[in-house]
Amino acid sequence: MTVMVQDSVHQFSRQLYRLTREGYAKNEACGVMLAACTNSNPRFLVQLQSYLAKHEPELSTECYYDEPSRVLGVVLEGRSLASTHYLSLVCKEFLEHHRLLDGHLLVAAFPEAGEPEESIVSQLVAAATQTRGRSREIRIFLEQPANRSASSILLADTEETSREFIKLRLELKGYEVYEARDGSEALEKFSMFAPDVVITELNLPVLDGYQLIGRIQEETDKDGKVIVLTDKQTTKDMNRAFEMGASDYVTKPFSISELEWRIRKLQFS
């Protein structure tokens, strides 16, 4: 458990990169949280570590604070994106309670964002600085390769409210989204638009989700990228979906940020 105050943004970025790289090398996983803060008093770092430890006694954390930019950095050794996201909720609660958070709380994890690179960590630090004064919300950071364009997504679900919510969120992220209300319409639009990723419910009329996955894999020579998003939570349903060719399986209720990450991970795999 380490607490350190830095006096240079460059030094701050390099130190975060070094710790992230070391944590990733030892555990093949490492989480990072960054946030613009209102207070330049570094004593809150010790309090923050104690607060995080109450929720995760075995947590290995490294907390750093850059005084000139007033940016907090927390490195979580051995933590996946899901675990880091959970701890970011705890961190946000602490920062807001003490009126310290002054922008987005950025969350990243490796290998979900690729292998740790100094350029990615520098982007994180810069992004945290740029969010100062904005809404105090958690944002998952994923590096976008420069040579990749936004992908298209086919969304198949009978629930209009669910479709519209996901569609709006993904369109705000730059994705082109096609909608389908049943399996037959989904298959027709898949053949028409050739989307990069398909998100489907299993409970679909005409063609159910399992049949849709199978037909997509037939049309793509087993290369279709399909994410199942369903309220079916049994192992039997999950195994059957994967046997039919699903690439990922997400159960409802779900986190839209987590769904976005799974799309990005699948898109760039």
N, C-alpha and C positions, 0 to 999 in steps of 0.2 A: 504494500500500500504506500503510494508516494504522493506527496503534495509539493508542487513547485510553481514559482512565479517566474515568468519570463519577461524580458524587457525589449524584445524584438520580434516582430511578426515572422521574419524569416527564420529566426532561431526557434520560435514557437512551432512553426510548420515542420521544420526538420526534426525536432524532438518528437512531435506526434508521429511523424512518419517512422522514425526509428523504433519507437515503442510498438506501433502497429505492426511493423514488419517482424519484430521479435516475437510478439504475441501470436501472430499468424504462423510463424515458423515452428513454434513449439506445439501449437494446438490445432493447426490447420483451420483456425477460426479466430476472429477478433472483431469486436464491435467498437464503434467510435460515436461519441456524441459531442456536438459543438453548439454553443449558444452565445449570442451577444448579450452582455449583462449591463445593468445600470450602475453597479457598484464596483469601484476599483479596489475595495478592501479585500485582500486575499484570504482573510480569516474564515470566510464562509466555505472555503474548500474543505477544511477539516470537518466542519459541520455537515457538509454534503456527503462526504465519504462515510461518516457515521450513520447518516440517514439511509444511504444505499445499503450499508452493511446490515441494518436492521431488517431489511426485506430479503437480502441475499447474504447470509452469514459467511458463505464460502467464496464470496465475490472477490476477485483480484482486480483492483482498480488503480489507475494512474490518473491523477487530476492535475491539470496544468491551466494556468491563467496568464494571458498576455495583457499586461497593464496598458500599453499604448492603445491597443484596439479594443480592450475590455471584452475579450472573447474567452470563454471557458471551453476547455477541451477535456474529455473524459475517455480514456482507453480501457476497454473491458476485455481482458484476455480470455480467450476460449469461448466467446459468446457468439451465437448465431444472430441473424437478423431478427428473428422472432423474439429471442431473449433480450437483445439490445432494445428492441421496440418496447417491450414490457418495462425495462428499467428506465427508459426515457419517460414513461408515464410517471414513475416515481420521482425522477429528477425534475420533471416539469412541476410536479406538485410542490416540491421543496422550493424551487426558484420562485414560483408564483406566490407562495406563502410569505416569502421574505422580500417580495417585490424586487426581484433581481433580474427576471427575464425581460429582455428588451427586443424581442424579435422571434423568429422561428427557432425551434430546437431541432437541429439537423441530426439525422440518424443514418449511419452507414455501417455495413458489416462486410467482412471478407471471409469466404470467397464470393459471396453473393454479388458484390460489386467488382468482381475480378480479383486479381492478385494485387496486394498493396503496392502502390507506386507513389513516388513523391509528388507527381503532378496531380494525382487524385486527391491526396491529402491537402495540397495547396488550394485546389478548387473548393474543398470543404471549408477551409479557413476563410477564403475569400467570400464564399456564399454566406457564411455565418455573419461576416462583417456587413455584407450588403443588405441583410434582412433587418438590420437595426431599425427600430421604430415601426416595424410591420406587425401583423397579427401574431399573437403568442400561440403558435400551434406547432405540432410535431410534423416534420416533413422528412420523408425517406429520400436519401440522396443516392442516386445511381448514375454513374458516369455514362454519358452517351457518346460512343465512338463517333468521331467526326465524319467517317465515311458511311454512316448508317442513316437511313431516312426513316421517318415515322412509318409504322406498319399499319396495315388494315386488319380489322377484326370483325368477325361475324358473331353476333350474339343471339343465341336461341333460347328463349324462355317464354312461357305462357303468361307470366305476370308482367303486365305493362309497367307498373310502378317500378319494379326491379330493373327492367330493361332501360327505362328512361333515366334512372339514377346512374346506372353504370355507364350508359351511353354519354350522358352529359359530362361525367367525370373524365372519361377517356378522351372525349373530343377536346376538352380543355387541355389535355396533355399532348394534343396534336395527332391523335389517331383518327383514322377514317373508320367509322363504325356502321355496319349493316345489321339490320334487325330481322328476326324471324320469330313467328309465333308458334310454329310447329315444326316437326322434323322434316316434313316434305318441303315446306318453304325454305327451310335452312339448307337442305341439299340442293335445291334449285339455285339459291343465291350463292352457294359455295361454287357450283359449276360456272355461274355467271361472272362472279367477281374474283375468284381465286384468292381469298383473304389469307394473310400470313398466319393468323391464329384464329381458332374457333373456340368460343366459350359456350358451353351448352348445359342446360338442365337435363337430367335423366328422365324426368316426368314430362314427356312431350307427346301430344296427340299425333295421329297418323303414323309417323315414324318415331319411336321413342329414342332416347339419347343413345342407348347401346347400339341400336340399328344405324343411327346417324353416324356414330363413330366408325362402325364397320364399313359403311359405304364410303366415307371420306378416305379411309385407309385404302380401300380398293381403287379409288380414283387417283390417289397420289402414290401408289406403289408403296404403301406403308410409311409414307413420309409426312403425313398430315400432323400438324401441331394442334392438339385439342386439350383444352382445360375443362374439366367437369366442374360445374358450380351447382351444387344440389343440396337439398335437405336430407338426402339419404346418407346416413352416417354409419351403416353397418360395414363390417369388413368384407362381407360377401359382395355387397354392391361395389365397393371399392376395387376388389380383386377382379370382378367381372369387367369393370370399366377399363382397367389396365390391360386385361386380356384382349379386349376389343381394339386396343390401340391408343387409349388416352395417355397424354403426356404428363398430366398433373391432375390432382383431385382436391377441390376446395369445398368445404361444407358450410352451409348457412346456419346461423348468421355469420357473416364474414367481415373482414376489415378490407375496405376498398384500397387502402395503401398496400396491404399484403397482396391483394389481387394484382395491382399494378406491378409490384415487384416480380411476381410469378410470370406475368406477361413478358416483362423485359428479360428476365432470365431465360425464358423459352425462346424468345425472339433472337437472342444473341448466342444461343447455345450451338 
